[in-house]
Amino acid sequence: MTYNGIAYGRENDIDSRNGMKEFYRSLNGVPLPSCYKVAVRTRACAILKGRRKTANRGKLVSHPKPLRPMICIISGFFITARGRFFIPLRRDKYFDLQLNHHVLARLAGKKARSVTIGPGSLSFCFSEEVESIPAESVFGVDSNERNMTFGTEDVVTQINLSEGLGSSGRPGR
């Protein structure tokens, strides 16, 4: 289905999830939970954006290898409870999997954001609250055509780049 999403995006010159609404609606007849349809649309958009960036850099865009079979399920579509991980198969039907002690310890007190399922792998993406550390100092850089400014709160240095500019507006060599 990811290949279908990529083909739809190429035909219609779309690489955003909002633009892929029609593709998502076309999956209504497919007997899969909506989380998998969302994952297909998201992955197709990510691939299309990556290919567009590569083309903008002037490189040849090709994809000689087939895509790895994988699916990424965002939070709200999967459940972790009492040491078990529930993967949706269809409405009110789940496949459950017992998580080992290491995974349970890593996920304790954290909010699971997404799960990526691949052949032989299961990867969790999670978030946790961290203490903020006050910054001792801040260093900033600002650059534009005519000057470059950098420094801290105490010392600021400005370099005039307009000296030695030719008629093209670029520094001379």
Buried (B, 14 or more C-beta within 10 A) or exposed (E): BBEEBBEBBEEEEBBEBEBBEEBBEBBEEEEBBEBBBBBBBBBBBBBBEEBBEEEEEEEEEEEEEEEEEBBBBBBEBBBBEEEEBBBBEEEEEBEEEEBEEEBBEEBEEEEBEBBBBEEEEEEBEBEEEEEEEEEEEEEEEEEEEEEBEBBEEEEEEEEEBEEEEEEEEEEEE
